[in-house]
Amino acid sequence: MPSTVKKRSVVVAGHRTSISLEIAFWDALRALAAAHGKTVNQLVSQIDSGRAGNLSSAIRVYVLTAARDGRLPAQTGPGAVAETAPEVSPVATPAAEAISSQSSNP
């Protein structure tokens, strides 16, 4: 899967901004937004309202958390993971545990 970074414009809290993400993250973000009946701008605004650091990083953590929790809808297209991709076991690290605990707190 290509890891090409794409820069796209979004509107967050009424302000236009640019976000750079890998294509796979854009695809996953669009799928998550559609699954929640939201636009990408609405979902990014939601992520933005709860972030503590860089917006691109917050989006990646949101997508990763959704994928780890099984909330990422099946995807097709250029950024989709092949159905035959090998399973990867999660690695327990302090950062992974922090992400996991953040996703379980309301």
C-alpha positions in Angstrom: 0.0 0.0 0.0 1.5 3.4 -0.9 2.2 5.7 1.9 1.9 8.9 -0.2 1.0 11.9 1.9 -1.9 14.0 0.6 -2.6 17.6 1.7 -6.2 18.5 1.7 -8.2 21.5 2.9 -10.9 21.1 5.5 -13.1 23.5 7.4 -12.7 23.2 11.2 -14.8 25.4 13.5 -15.6 27.7 10.5 -11.9 28.1 9.5 -10.3 26.6 6.5 -7.1 24.7 7.2 -4.9 22.2 5.4 -4.2 18.7 6.8 -1.5 16.3 5.5 -2.3 12.6 5.9 -1.4 9.4 4.2 -4.0 8.2 1.6 -4.9 5.2 3.8 -5.8 7.6 6.7 -7.9 9.8 4.3 -9.8 6.8 3.1 -10.4 5.5 6.6 -11.5 9.0 7.8 -14.0 9.2 4.9 -15.3 5.7 5.8 -15.7 6.6 9.5 -17.4 9.9 8.7 -19.9 8.1 6.3 -20.5 5.4 8.9 -21.5 8.1 11.4 -23.6 10.0 8.9 -21.2 13.0 9.0 -19.1 14.8 6.5 -15.3 14.6 6.8 -15.3 18.3 8.0 -17.8 17.5 10.7 -15.8 14.5 11.9 -12.5 16.4 11.8 -14.2 19.2 13.8 -15.2 16.6 16.4 -11.7 15.2 16.6 -10.3 18.8 16.8 -12.5 19.7 19.7 -11.0 16.9 21.8 -7.4 17.0 20.8 -4.4 17.9 22.9 -1.7 18.2 20.2 -1.2 18.3 16.4 -4.5 17.8 14.4 -3.0 15.4 11.9 -1.7 13.2 14.7 -5.0 13.4 16.5 -6.8 12.2 13.3 -4.3 9.3 13.0 -4.9 8.3 16.6 -8.7 8.5 16.1 -8.5 6.2 13.0 -6.1 3.8 14.7 -8.3 3.6 17.8 -11.4 3.0 15.6 -9.5 0.2 13.7 -8.3 -1.4 16.9 -11.8 -1.3 18.4 -13.3 -2.9 15.2 -15.3 0.3 14.3 -13.6 0.9 11.0 -16.0 0.0 8.2 -14.8 -2.4 5.4 -13.2 -0.4 2.6 -12.7 -0.8 -1.1 -10.5 1.2 -3.4 -6.9 2.4 -3.7 -6.2 2.8 0.0 -8.0 -0.3 1.1 -6.2 -3.2 2.8 -6.4 -6.4 0.9 -8.6 -9.1 2.4 -5.7 -11.5 2.4 -3.5 -9.2 4.5 -1.9 -11.1 7.4 -3.2 -10.4 10.9 -1.0 -8.3 13.1 -0.9 -8.7 16.8 -1.0 -5.5 18.8 2.1 -4.6 20.6 1.8 -3.4 24.2 3.7 -0.2 24.6 3.1 2.8 26.9 1.9 4.9 24.0 -0.5 2.1 22.8 -1.9 1.7 26.3 -2.4 5.5 26.6 -4.3 5.5 23.3 -6.4 2.6 24.4 -7.3 4.1 27.7 -8.2 7.4 26.0 -10.6 5.6 23.7 -12.4 3.9 26.6 -12.9 7.2 28.6 -15.9 9.3 27.6 
